[in-house]
Amino acid sequence: MKSMLQFIVAAACAVGLVACGGGDKTPVAVVVAQPDYKLTETKVGTGDLVAASGDTVTIKYNGFLYDSAASANGNRGAKVRSTYDANGTFTYTVGVGAAITRGYGPGWDLALVGMRAGGTRTAVLPANLALGAVAYPAETISGIAYPAIPANSPLVFDFEMVSIVKAVVIPSVPAPTTLVTTDVVIGTGAAATKGQTATVRYTGWLYDGTRDNRKGFKFDDNMGTTDAVLTTVLGSTDTVAGFNTGIIGMQVGGTRTVVIPSSLAYGANPPTTATKYGILIPANATLVFDITLVSIK
């Protein structure tokens, strides 16, 4: 909490991937000739639903290394991924990066949008839309041996859309302009008052009016077993104003959800460093906290 509410900076690092020569040679980045992105509709589906970002889709696919010399075969080289080989399918949510985490690449989100069930498409993906600079070793999946995928490899995918489940859209609720508190658990003992010192546990999220609980990206907490409790003087300026003001009236052991408008949070001048969870708090952001009162004195 203090790392964000009191502007203590967290360190970050970046890693670059290069191919290096021997001896004292200067490292040279791997350069691979890349094809243009190309999407071909090989069969138009007949389903009523059209895939869009946020929808959950189930697909089948074959994936190949791009081979510039194999134009007669649609530039398909060695097969490196397949659901057909294992007689299976793959399900993910379009547009939220799930395909990337499974080692497929952001080009899937481009290729699958607009498809209908029963349709097929072929996508030629340059490396920046495939796996980028990440290299994958040869592996055996469901008893099928696949070759390695070198870094910066363009890929070719044949997709078949099996089914589409449309996303549930929650109407956006505008952020409040005043402090909003909701007691989730009522504690015991005397209520906390202005001027007292409170120790608390908390979790903080960016406000998201499209979510039913209004909790968007989590940016900070002190809920871990090695995290220290936060101490704050109620009504002071040692945290953002809405945070310790939101504790006033709580009883020890109680938990409260506090929605803090931008005017009582960071306003137009949020921290310029990433939070504990790698989030940059935007200017004029509304914040949501779950706060548990540990003690008061």
Buried (B, 14 or more C-beta within 10 A) or exposed (E): BBBBBEEEEBEEEEEEEEEEEEEEEEEEEEEEEBBEBBBEEEEEBEBEBBBBEEBBBBBBBBBBBBBEEBEEEBBBBEBBBBBEBEEEBBEBBBBBEBBBEEEBBBBBBBBBBBBBBBBBBBBBBBBBBBBBBBBBEEEEEEEEEBBEBBBBBBBBBBBBBBBBEEBEEEEEEEBBEEBBBEEEEEBEEEBBEEEBBBBBBBBBBBBBBEBEEBBBBBBBBBEEEEEEBBBBBBBEEBBBBBBBBBBBBBBBBBBBBBBBBBBBBBBEEBBEBBBBEEBBBEEBBBBBBBBBBBBBE
